[in-house]
Amino acid sequence: MKVRFWGTRGSIATPGPGTNHFGGNTSCVELTTDSGDVLIFDCGTGALGLAAKLMSRDKKPIAASILLGHTHWDHIQGFPFFTPAFVAGNVVDIYGPEGSRGCLHGVLAGQMEFTYFPVELDQLPAEINYHDLTEGIHTIGSTRVATQFLNHPAMTLGYRIEADGVVVVYLVDHEPFSDDLWRAGAEPGRIESILHAGDRRHADFMANADLVIHDAQYTPDEYGPKKTWGHSTYDYVVQMASAAGVRRVALTHHDPGHDDQFVSDIERRARTLALQCGTGLDVFCAYEGCELSLEPEAALQPFVTTAPFQASVADRSFRILVVDDQPDTLALIVRALEDEAYTVSKATSGAEALRMIAAQLPDLVVLDYKMSGMDGLTVTKALRADPATLSLPVLMLTAMTDEPSTRAGFAAGVTDYVTKPFSVPQLTARVRASLTRTQRPEAPTRP
């Protein structure tokens, strides 16, 4: 298996003398398997050089698969210049996360409207196929591909590629679920010691990979004011990868404000931390033109999930109950979820919420932690004590990010947390991810 980086920059292209080494093009990574499958992760401005390389090969028709993490502009802006799509006989399959406020065809067509670009999407001569994905296990060509939602203020997929006895995982854009990585009193550096269930799930997804390509846009000092923007720090990535038994990490999605000297310093600091972790993890900052040839170093351990394929959320309707005793926050959440075409009801207290749930079981509860009277933790415990609501997903809203509060919530049965203050895109993305993972059986009849 071969991997080549064509674009390593995040947010916006930054060409110039200060980015000559690590590169100024936005995200684009090419992976080629021994059987000839061509998988392209993201289609930022780096896709221009990749397209030229593909077109320079022999005259056989080109078949390529583009795997978009999500459809923010820095990840798709190279597609109008992906020249294989301009040649009849070529086949381009485009994959991306379902739920990005429009199908893939619609999103890509939007940036190629005649107002912005001289050739419209439907005028391209190649055969272009679109695949909206949820979480699960998929087959692309002869390659096994696992997908999992990331923590970003848009529906974003991570991809785990298993082929040729090698595992490559692509995780861009993603940020930590919790401010604290390790549980107090637990041995750091182990997956089971990770505090937040979302971070444990993330580590499990990259477990024992030969190569993890991971967003590391910020330093720890930069992260605070940019929390909820959907990006990671290098120390989070190194510690997670070390705990997951990863062999090599490529840090990517470099911030547009970081020049080569700055990124080199991040690389030095990340390598020092990796040595301190003591797992033998190899870390480097990805740069344009970097080529890797990956050979099996151990028996491939395929990713296993209890739900190998999640049904489409777009084909189902959902009822959501929002519970908050703050009128402004309640109105904001209800309006945001109704804009996403969910059927939304609301309660202003824990007691009212339990009465409403008993009368009509929703598909998801969005629940504030701190409320007067019965708080969110007490509501969650009551739900988990009833067989009818034992598996009802509960998305907790909280400003309490300390470890005892987080552990108490998960112990009570909270499914996931959204930390205040949050953005509407962040909330709606987490709601959709929770609904995608929901495979709740029909509720038993209450006595």
Backbone torsions as a table, in degrees:
resi	resn	phi	psi	omega
1	MET	NA	139.3	180.0
2	LYS	-122.4	140.9	179.0
3	VAL	-128.2	133.1	176.5
4	ARG	-135.0	137.2	179.2
5	PHE	-94.7	122.0	178.0
6	TRP	-106.5	-20.2	178.2
7	GLY	-153.5	131.4	-173.6
8	THR	-129.1	4.2	-173.6
9	ARG	-95.2	148.5	176.3
10	GLY	-104.4	155.1	168.7
11	SER	75.8	-54.9	179.7
12	ILE	-157.0	146.1	179.0
13	ALA	-64.3	140.7	-177.5
14	THR	-134.2	68.7	177.3
15	PRO	-70.6	154.8	177.9
16	GLY	145.4	170.4	-176.0
17	PRO	-62.6	-25.5	-178.6
18	GLY	-78.3	-9.4	-178.8
19	THR	-124.5	21.1	-175.1
20	ASN	-60.6	-37.6	-174.8
21	HIS	-78.9	-58.9	-175.7
22	PHE	-79.0	-19.0	172.1
23	GLY	101.3	154.1	-179.4
24	GLY	-113.8	-3.3	-179.7
25	ASN	-81.3	147.4	179.7
26	THR	-79.7	169.8	-160.5
27	SER	-50.4	128.9	172.1
28	CYS	-168.2	121.6	-178.9
29	VAL	-132.3	132.0	179.7
30	GLU	-103.3	133.1	174.7
31	LEU	-126.0	127.7	179.2
32	THR	-122.7	125.3	179.9
33	THR	-88.6	165.7	179.8
34	ASP	-63.4	-25.5	179.9
35	SER	-84.6	-2.9	175.6
36	GLY	100.1	2.7	175.7
37	ASP	-66.8	132.7	176.9
38	VAL	-111.6	111.7	179.2
39	LEU	-113.3	129.2	-177.6
40	ILE	-117.5	117.0	178.7
41	PHE	-89.4	114.5	-179.6
42	ASP	65.6	157.9	-173.0
43	CYS	-135.8	53.6	174.9
44	GLY	-74.0	-164.3	-175.3
45	THR	-64.4	-19.5	175.2
46	GLY	-63.4	-16.0	-179.6
47	ALA	-65.1	-21.4	-180.0
48	LEU	-61.3	-48.5	179.1
49	GLY	-66.7	-39.2	177.5
50	LEU	-62.1	-43.5	179.8
51	ALA	-60.0	-42.0	179.3
52	ALA	-62.5	-39.2	178.4
53	LYS	-64.7	-45.5	-179.8
54	LEU	-61.9	-39.6	-178.4
55	MET	-72.2	-20.3	-178.0
56	SER	-83.0	-8.6	179.1
57	ARG	-73.0	-172.8	-179.5
58	ASP	-61.1	173.8	-170.3
59	LYS	-83.0	8.6	177.9
60	LYS	-66.1	150.6	177.2
61	PRO	-58.5	144.6	-179.5
62	ILE	-93.9	131.9	172.0
63	ALA	-121.4	121.0	-177.3
64	ALA	-139.9	149.1	176.8
65	SER	-117.5	125.0	178.6
66	ILE	-103.1	119.3	-178.4
67	LEU	-107.0	102.1	-178.4
68	LEU	-86.0	128.3	173.3
69	GLY	-65.1	-43.5	173.2
70	HIS	-164.6	-178.2	-169.8
71	THR	-110.7	24.7	168.7
72	HIS	-62.6	151.7	-163.9
73	TRP	-61.2	-35.2	-178.2
74	ASP	-66.8	-11.4	-179.8
75	HIS	-102.2	-6.5	-179.0
76	ILE	-129.1	-5.3	-170.2
77	GLN	-69.8	-12.1	175.7
78	GLY	-86.8	-10.9	-174.9
79	PHE	-61.8	-39.8	178.2
80	PRO	-60.5	-14.1	179.9
81	PHE	-110.6	14.2	177.9
82	PHE	-83.6	89.1	-168.2
83	THR	-61.5	-25.4	174.8
84	PRO	-57.6	-25.2	179.1
85	ALA	-73.6	-11.3	-179.3
86	PHE	-94.7	6.1	-175.1
87	VAL	-119.0	122.3	177.8
88	ALA	-62.5	141.1	-179.0
89	GLY	99.9	-22.9	175.2
90	ASN	-79.2	154.5	179.8
91	VAL	-126.0	125.6	178.8
92	VAL	-123.9	117.5	174.8
93	ASP	-101.3	127.5	-177.2
94	ILE	-114.4	125.6	-179.2
95	TYR	-116.5	145.0	176.9
96	GLY	-167.0	172.3	-175.8
97	PRO	-74.1	135.0	171.4
98	GLU	-67.6	144.5	174.6
99	GLY	98.8	19.8	-178.6
100	SER	-93.6	40.6	-179.5
101	ARG	55.7	49.6	179.2
102	GLY	135.0	152.1	179.0
103	CYS	-70.6	164.5	-178.8
104	LEU	-58.6	-43.2	179.9
105	HIS	-58.9	-43.4	-178.5
106	GLY	-65.5	-40.5	-179.5
107	VAL	-66.6	-47.3	-179.3
108	LEU	-67.3	-34.9	178.3
109	ALA	-66.8	-31.4	-178.2
110	GLY	-60.9	-42.3	-179.0
111	GLN	-78.9	-6.9	178.2
112	MET	-112.1	16.4	171.3
113	GLU	-59.9	152.1	-172.6
114	PHE	-59.9	-25.0	177.8
115	THR	-60.7	-31.8	-174.7
116	TYR	-108.7	-22.1	-172.7
117	PHE	-151.6	142.8	-172.5
118	PRO	-74.9	-15.3	179.7
119	VAL	-120.2	124.9	179.5
120	GLU	-84.3	156.3	-173.0
121	LEU	-56.3	-44.7	-175.7
122	ASP	-73.0	-4.9	175.6
123	GLN	-88.8	-7.7	-178.1
124	LEU	-69.2	132.3	-174.1
125	PRO	-74.9	-25.2	-177.4
126	ALA	-67.9	160.7	172.8
127	GLU	-80.4	119.0	-178.2
128	ILE	-119.3	124.1	-179.2
129	ASN	-116.0	143.7	-174.2
130	TYR	-118.8	136.1	-176.6
131	HIS	-133.7	109.7	176.6
132	ASP	-88.8	120.3	-172.2
133	LEU	-108.2	149.0	164.8
134	THR	-109.0	-168.2	174.8
135	GLU	-70.5	147.6	175.4
136	GLY	151.3	-163.9	-179.8
137	ILE	-112.2	128.9	-176.5
138	HIS	-130.8	163.8	174.4
139	THR	-121.6	124.1	176.8
140	ILE	-120.8	112.6	-171.7
141	GLY	64.5	-121.2	176.2
142	SER	-108.5	17.5	-173.6
143	THR	-106.8	134.8	174.8
144	ARG	-85.2	126.9	-176.3
145	VAL	-127.6	120.6	173.0
146	ALA	-100.1	143.2	178.9
147	THR	-124.6	147.4	178.0
148	GLN	-151.2	139.1	-179.5
149	PHE	-69.2	142.5	178.4
150	LEU	-102.8	173.7	-179.7
151	ASN	-97.7	95.3	-176.2
152	HIS	-149.7	150.4	179.9
153	PRO	-77.0	44.8	171.1
154	ALA	-166.6	157.0	176.4
155	MET	-65.2	117.6	-172.6
156	THR	-135.3	132.8	-179.3
157	LEU	-106.9	141.1	163.5
158	GLY	-97.6	150.5	-177.5
159	TYR	-122.5	133.3	174.4
160	ARG	-116.2	116.4	-175.8
161	ILE	-101.9	126.8	179.2
162	GLU	-124.6	107.7	-178.3
163	ALA	-161.4	154.5	176.4
164	ASP	57.4	26.5	-179.2
165	GLY	74.1	15.2	-174.0
166	VAL	-128.9	149.3	176.7
167	VAL	-119.4	124.5	174.1
168	VAL	-122.0	132.4	-178.5
169	VAL	-121.7	130.1	-178.3
170	TYR	-113.6	117.2	-172.1
171	LEU	-132.7	82.5	-178.4
172	VAL	-143.1	123.1	4.0
173	ASP	-103.0	143.7	-176.2
174	HIS	-156.6	144.7	173.1
175	GLU	-131.3	161.1	-179.2
176	PRO	-58.5	148.5	174.6
177	PHE	-79.7	-26.1	-173.8
178	SER	-135.8	149.2	175.5
179	ASP	-67.0	-33.3	-179.9
180	ASP	-101.9	127.6	-178.0
181	LEU	-84.1	-43.1	-172.2
182	TRP	-106.8	146.4	172.5
183	ARG	-71.9	138.2	176.9
184	ALA	-63.2	136.0	179.4
185	GLY	85.1	-9.4	177.8
186	ALA	-94.7	156.9	179.8
187	GLU	-74.6	115.8	179.1
188	PRO	-61.7	156.4	175.5
189	GLY	90.1	9.6	178.8
190	ARG	-125.3	142.1	-178.0
191	ILE	-57.5	-42.0	-177.1
192	GLU	-68.0	-11.9	178.3
193	SER	-91.0	-3.4	-179.8
194	ILE	-71.6	133.6	-172.3
195	LEU	-69.3	-51.8	-170.7
196	HIS	-92.2	136.4	-179.1
197	ALA	-60.1	-34.2	178.5
198	GLY	-65.4	-40.8	177.4
199	ASP	-68.7	-36.1	175.7
200	ARG	-64.1	-41.6	178.0
201	ARG	-61.5	-39.3	179.6
202	HIS	-64.5	-43.3	178.7
203	ALA	-65.7	-40.9	177.9
204	ASP	-59.9	-35.7	-177.3
205	PHE	-67.0	-30.9	-179.8
206	MET	-98.0	6.4	-172.1
207	ALA	-56.8	131.4	173.6
208	ASN	60.9	24.1	178.6
209	ALA	-72.5	149.2	174.5
210	ASP	-76.2	-34.5	179.2
211	LEU	-145.8	129.2	170.7
212	VAL	-116.1	124.7	175.9
213	ILE	-102.8	112.2	-167.8
214	HIS	-132.0	138.4	171.4
215	ASP	-56.7	128.4	173.5
216	ALA	-144.7	59.9	-170.4
217	GLN	-69.5	-30.1	-171.2
218	TYR	-116.9	156.4	164.7
219	THR	-85.1	163.2	176.7
220	PRO	-56.3	-36.2	-179.8
221	ASP	-67.6	-30.1	-178.0
222	GLU	-82.5	-21.5	-166.8
223	TYR	-67.2	-38.7	-172.1
224	GLY	-47.5	-60.3	-178.2
225	PRO	-72.1	-8.2	-179.1
226	LYS	-110.6	14.4	175.5
227	LYS	-61.4	143.2	-175.2
228	THR	79.3	0.6	175.9
229	TRP	-78.8	-15.3	171.7
230	GLY	96.5	29.4	-179.2
231	HIS	-135.2	160.9	-173.7
232	SER	-104.9	169.3	170.5
233	THR	-106.9	156.4	-176.5
234	TYR	-63.2	-33.9	-177.2
235	ASP	-69.5	-35.6	174.7
236	TYR	-61.3	-46.1	-177.2
237	VAL	-63.9	-46.3	-177.6
238	VAL	-62.7	-45.2	-179.1
239	GLN	-66.6	-41.2	178.7
240	MET	-64.2	-46.8	-178.3
241	ALA	-65.0	-38.3	177.9
242	SER	-62.9	-44.7	179.0
243	ALA	-64.0	-30.3	-176.5
244	ALA	-86.7	-0.5	178.3
245	GLY	73.7	27.0	178.9
246	VAL	-73.1	144.9	-178.9
247	ARG	-88.7	-37.2	-177.5
248	ARG	-145.4	140.6	178.1
249	VAL	-124.9	132.0	171.8
250	ALA	-108.1	112.7	177.3
251	LEU	-80.8	131.7	-174.2
252	THR	-143.9	-168.9	-176.6
253	HIS	59.8	47.9	-176.5
254	HIS	-62.0	139.1	-178.1
255	ASP	-62.0	140.2	-179.8
256	PRO	-63.1	-18.5	177.7
257	GLY	-88.0	0.9	-178.5
258	HIS	-101.4	115.3	177.0
259	ASP	-83.6	-178.5	-175.7
260	ASP	-58.1	-40.2	-179.4
261	GLN	-64.0	-40.9	-179.7
262	PHE	-65.9	-45.2	-179.6
263	VAL	-65.6	-36.7	176.2
264	SER	-61.0	-37.3	178.5
265	ASP	-68.2	-38.5	175.3
266	ILE	-60.8	-42.7	179.0
267	GLU	-61.0	-43.5	179.3
268	ARG	-62.1	-45.7	-178.8
269	ARG	-67.1	-37.2	179.0
270	ALA	-66.5	-38.8	178.7
271	ARG	-68.0	-37.6	177.0
272	THR	-62.4	-43.5	178.9
273	LEU	-64.9	-39.4	179.3
274	ALA	-61.9	-39.7	177.0
275	LEU	-62.9	-39.2	178.7
276	GLN	-65.7	-31.5	178.2
277	CYS	-68.4	-28.6	171.2
278	GLY	73.5	23.6	-179.7
279	THR	-103.6	-2.1	-177.5
280	GLY	82.4	13.0	-179.9
281	LEU	-64.1	130.8	175.0
282	ASP	-96.4	126.3	-176.4
283	VAL	-125.0	137.5	171.6
284	PHE	-150.0	160.0	173.9
285	CYS	-91.1	125.5	-177.0
286	ALA	-63.6	144.7	178.0
287	TYR	-136.9	151.6	-179.0
288	GLU	-61.8	133.7	-178.9
289	GLY	92.7	-9.0	178.1
290	CYS	-64.6	126.9	178.9
291	GLU	-121.8	134.4	179.5
292	LEU	-124.8	137.0	172.7
293	SER	-111.6	116.3	-172.8
294	LEU	-104.7	127.9	176.7
295	GLU	-119.1	149.9	179.1
296	PRO	-59.7	132.7	175.9
297	GLU	-112.1	-13.9	178.9
298	ALA	-158.7	169.4	178.8
299	ALA	-61.5	130.7	-179.3
300	LEU	-64.0	130.4	177.3
301	GLN	-108.2	101.2	-175.3
302	PRO	-66.1	148.7	176.5
303	PHE	-70.6	129.9	-178.5
304	VAL	-117.4	133.1	178.2
305	THR	-132.9	146.4	178.6
306	THR	-69.8	-18.9	177.9
307	ALA	-122.8	86.1	-174.2
308	PRO	-63.5	-17.9	175.9
309	PHE	-151.7	127.7	178.8
310	GLN	-96.1	136.4	179.9
311	ALA	-67.9	156.1	-179.3
312	SER	-64.2	132.2	174.3
313	VAL	-74.3	-31.7	-177.1
314	ALA	-62.8	-25.8	-177.3
315	ASP	-90.4	4.3	-177.6
316	ARG	-126.5	154.2	173.8
317	SER	-105.7	150.4	-174.5
318	PHE	-135.0	146.1	173.9
319	ARG	-108.7	127.7	-178.1
320	ILE	-123.0	133.1	173.9
321	LEU	-104.2	125.6	178.1
322	VAL	-107.5	129.2	-175.9
323	VAL	-125.1	115.7	179.4
324	ASP	-160.7	138.1	-179.4
325	ASP	-93.1	4.9	175.2
326	GLN	-100.6	111.4	-172.7
327	PRO	-56.5	-41.3	-177.0
328	ASP	-66.6	-45.0	178.8
329	THR	-64.1	-42.5	179.6
330	LEU	-59.9	-46.6	-179.5
331	ALA	-63.3	-40.0	179.4
332	LEU	-61.5	-46.6	-177.1
333	ILE	-67.6	-44.1	-179.8
334	VAL	-59.8	-45.6	-179.6
335	ARG	-62.9	-41.6	-179.3
336	ALA	-63.9	-41.2	-178.3
337	LEU	-74.8	-34.6	175.4
338	GLU	-65.6	-33.4	175.9
339	ASP	-64.0	-23.4	177.9
340	GLU	-90.5	9.3	175.1
341	ALA	72.4	23.5	172.0
342	TYR	-85.5	154.1	171.1
343	THR	-87.5	115.9	-169.1
344	VAL	-117.8	131.9	169.1
345	SER	-118.9	165.9	-174.3
346	LYS	-140.1	150.7	175.5
347	ALA	-136.6	148.8	-177.2
348	THR	-108.0	4.9	177.2
349	SER	-153.9	161.2	178.6
350	GLY	-64.2	-40.8	-179.4
351	ALA	-63.1	-42.5	178.3
352	GLU	-63.8	-38.4	179.7
353	ALA	-61.5	-45.3	-179.3
354	LEU	-64.0	-38.0	177.0
355	ARG	-64.5	-41.2	-179.6
356	MET	-67.4	-39.8	179.4
357	ILE	-65.4	-37.8	177.9
358	ALA	-65.2	-33.8	-178.9
359	ALA	-78.1	-38.2	179.7
360	GLN	-151.1	116.6	-175.7
361	LEU	-73.9	120.7	176.1
362	PRO	-80.9	176.4	175.5
363	ASP	-90.7	-18.7	-178.0
364	LEU	-158.9	144.0	173.3
365	VAL	-115.9	124.9	171.8
366	VAL	-101.6	114.8	-162.9
367	LEU	-129.8	127.5	176.1
368	ASP	-75.1	141.8	-179.5
369	TYR	-72.2	-55.9	-174.6
370	LYS	-93.8	108.5	174.4
371	MET	-135.7	151.6	177.2
372	SER	-68.7	150.8	-177.2
373	GLY	76.4	-117.3	-179.6
374	MET	-86.1	115.6	-177.6
375	ASP	-83.4	175.2	-176.0
376	GLY	-62.8	-33.3	179.6
377	LEU	-65.0	-42.0	179.3
378	THR	-65.7	-39.6	177.3
379	VAL	-61.5	-44.6	-178.9
380	THR	-62.5	-43.3	179.0
381	LYS	-62.0	-38.5	178.0
382	ALA	-64.8	-39.3	178.5
383	LEU	-65.0	-41.1	-177.2
384	ARG	-74.7	-16.4	177.4
385	ALA	-83.1	-10.0	-178.0
386	ASP	-106.5	122.4	-179.9
387	PRO	-55.7	-28.9	-178.7
388	ALA	-69.4	-23.6	-177.3
389	THR	-122.8	16.6	-176.2
390	LEU	-58.9	-37.3	-176.7
391	SER	-109.6	13.7	178.1
392	LEU	-66.2	121.9	-178.7
393	PRO	-64.7	135.1	178.5
394	VAL	-124.8	117.5	177.0
395	LEU	-102.6	111.3	-173.8
396	MET	-90.9	132.6	174.3
397	LEU	-101.2	127.6	-176.2
398	THR	-156.2	148.0	169.5
399	ALA	-99.3	-0.1	-178.1
400	MET	-92.5	99.1	-175.5
401	THR	-103.1	5.3	179.9
402	ASP	-68.8	156.9	-175.6
403	GLU	-60.5	-45.8	-179.6
404	PRO	-57.1	-39.9	179.5
405	SER	-67.6	-42.2	179.1
406	THR	-62.9	-46.2	-179.7
407	ARG	-65.0	-38.8	179.3
408	ALA	-63.7	-39.0	179.1
409	GLY	-64.8	-47.5	179.4
410	PHE	-66.0	-36.5	178.2
411	ALA	-64.3	-33.4	179.4
412	ALA	-75.3	-19.3	178.1
413	GLY	116.9	13.4	176.0
414	VAL	-62.1	136.9	-179.7
415	THR	-80.2	-42.5	-178.3
416	ASP	-159.9	163.0	178.9
417	TYR	-117.7	145.6	163.0
418	VAL	-122.1	123.2	-173.4
419	THR	-87.6	133.9	174.1
420	LYS	-82.0	143.6	-5.5
421	PRO	-76.0	146.9	-179.5
422	PHE	-127.2	159.0	174.8
423	SER	-94.3	156.4	178.0
424	VAL	-60.7	-44.9	177.2
425	PRO	-59.8	-37.3	178.1
426	GLN	-63.1	-45.0	-179.5
427	LEU	-63.2	-49.0	-176.1
428	THR	-66.2	-32.4	176.6
429	ALA	-66.4	-41.9	180.0
430	ARG	-69.1	-36.1	176.2
431	VAL	-62.0	-46.3	-177.9
432	ARG	-66.5	-39.4	177.8
433	ALA	-62.7	-40.8	178.8
434	SER	-63.8	-41.9	179.9
435	LEU	-67.8	-35.5	178.6
436	THR	-62.6	-37.6	-177.6
437	ARG	-81.8	-5.3	-175.4
438	THR	-78.2	118.7	173.3
439	GLN	-130.7	57.2	-173.9
440	ARG	-80.0	127.8	176.3
441	PRO	-67.4	165.6	177.3
442	GLU	-57.7	139.4	-177.3
443	ALA	-67.5	137.6	176.4
444	PRO	-67.5	154.9	-179.9
445	THR	-72.3	131.7	178.0
446	ARG	-72.4	144.5	177.5
447	PRO	-67.0	NA	NA
